[in-house]
């Protein structure tokens, strides 16, 4: 399963795969459709991704079990695999259901302890990357924590490290303070800076792209990559002016504002076929 640095206030340059996942999440997820390679090339070309980069990304995503090919005559179409549906549904839920602000934290933490041989650098990197993706932060050496209930088994099972992991769920007890956990395990200043940068970028006149499909792709990809990096810390232990609130309001307003034109352009230009 693919699990996608801090951004500056300058316009970010998303990776082709991030843009492609966004494209399929908006235009294919929840619909029994396959979209032609030409349509994907056209859509990502609107945000300056080259045809070569699109084709290589499509091939790579097929190889990773995220897309499947469907040939219709001389054309090649691409549909989502169940694995891709899971990834994209997770992103959809983070954006539209969970929200950027954790207002209903139940006081529980999920903890993952691990001890890996020093020589296992790649395994250590993969584990830490996956934990970060899942909203965990390092509390101390070999112990990572995430607020709330996280399905650590689903998050980590394909790494092959079960024998080296210990997973718990519980609450903080005296003398440990929740504020200390938050300050130790998570760089809240860096998280806040990302939200401030998002607001600065997308508040500027003409932010994004003049093309409706391109602008929608850039906006949604930027926001999704940011909320995927956000560990969703409990709001009661963050500053009252936490910038995620303002940033999310801006994203929703811009998403609604641009949806109609993007949908009309997609209907006019995308070449799709039904799939079972």
C-alpha positions, -999 to 999 in steps of 0.1 A, spaced: 0 0 0 15 34 -9 18 58 20 25 93 5 87 179 39 72 208 50 59 231 23 68 268 20 44 296 12 55 293 -24 33 273 -48 42 236 -41 50 212 -70 32 179 -62 46 147 -75 29 131 -106 16 102 -85 0 125 -59 -17 144 -87 -28 112 -104 -43 98 -71 -62 131 -67 -74 128 -103 -87 93 -98 -101 101 -64 -122 130 -78 -133 115 -112 -133 77 -107 -137 68 -70 -172 56 -64 -180 52 -101 -176 20 -120 -155 37 -147 -121 34 -164 -105 65 -179 -84 66 -210 -47 72 -209 -52 101 -232 -76 118 -207 -52 113 -179 -24 128 -200 -46 158 -209 -57 164 -173 -22 162 -158 -8 182 -187 -29 211 -175 -7 213 -144 25 209 -164 31 171 -160 47 158 -191 32 129 -212 63 108 -204 58 113 -167 21 104 -169 28 73 -188 56 61 -165 34 69 -134 5 49 -149 28 20 -155 42 22 -120 8 23 -104 -3 -7 -124 28 -25 -112 20 -16 -76 -15 -30 -79 -33 4 -78 -46 5 -114 -57 -21 -138 -57 -19 -176 -87 -23 -199 -82 -23 -236 -110 -10 -258 -100 -13 -295 -68 7 -299 -73 27 -267 -61 18 -232 -82 26 -202 -73 25 -165 -96 16 -136 -91 15 -98 -82 -18 -81 -97 -26 -46 -63 -16 -31 -65 19 -48 -101 23 -37 -90 17 -1 -62 43 -4 -85 69 -20 -114 63 3 -90 70 32 -80 103 17 -117 112 10 -126 104 46 -97 125 59 -108 155 39 -146 153 40 -155 133 72 -128 135 98 -119 171 92 -86 189 100 -95 196 137 -99 168 163 -128 181 184 -140 148 199 -108 131 212 -117 104 238 -85 107 258 -71 75 243 -37 70 227 -25 42 205 12 32 212 36 13 191 68 0 206 95 -15 185 131 -27 186 149 -35 153 184 -46 147 208 -17 140 216 -32 105 179 -30 95 181 6 82 155 1 54 131 -16 77 135 11 103 129 38 76 98 20 63 83 16 98 89 52 107 74 64 74 44 43 79 39 54 115 41 90 104 15 84 78 -7 69 104 -5 100 127 21 87 151 50 107 166 81 96 185 76 99 222 109 83 231 134 59 216 114 29 202 80 42 213 56 61 190 21 74 199 -10 86 181 -41 102 194 -73 81 194 -78 46 181 -55 37 151 -57 3 134 -20 -4 137 -24 -39 124 -38 -27 91 -13 1 90 18 -21 96 9 -57 87 26 -58 53 59 -47 66 67 -81 80 78 -68 114 51 -81 137 76 -101 158 94 -68 166 63 -47 174 42 -42 206 9 -23 202 -11 -9 231 -40 15 237 -45 36 268 -46 69 286 -20 92 301 -17 90 339 1 112 364 28 124 364 25 123 326 6 153 311 -11 152 277 5 185 269 39 170 274 31 141 250 20 165 224 50 188 228 75 159 228 61 136 201 49 162 176 63 194 160 32 215 164 50 247 152 59 230 119 23 217 115 9 252 122 34 267 97 20 244 70 -15 255 75 -4 292 75 14 286 43 -17 270 27 -38 300 36 -11 323 22 -9 304 -10 -46 300 -17 -57 334 -5 -37 350 -33 -57 362 -64 -54 337 -92 -40 309 -70 -38 275 -87 -44 275 -124 -67 293 -148 -78 259 -161 -107 245 -140 -95 209 -140 -59 220 -132 -70 243 -105 -91 216 -88 -62 191 -90 -37 215 -75 -61 226 -47 -72 191 -37 -37 176 -39 -22 204 -18 -48 200 9 -49 162 9 -11 159 13 -12 183 42 -40 167 61 -23 133 56 8 147 73 -13 161 102 -15 137 132 -49 151 141 -40 162 176 -68 169 201 -79 205 197 -82 210 235 -44 207 237 -36 231 209 -36 269 208 -71 284 205 -61 300 172 -50 268 157 -46 276 119 -61 243 107 -96 258 113 -91 288 90 -72 267 64 -100 241 63 -127 268 59 -107 283 30 -102 249 13 -140 241 15 -149 275 1 -125 272 -28 -135 236 -35 -171 245 -37 -163 276 -58 -144 256 -84 -164 223 -84 -190 233 -110 -166 244 -137 -143 215 -131 -172 190 -133 -184 205 -165 -149 204 -180 -144 168 -170 -178 159 -185 -167 176 -218 -132 162 -220 -128 129 -201 -130 97 -222 -144 69 -199 -159 34 -202 -180 15 -177 -163 -14 -159 -177 -40 -135 
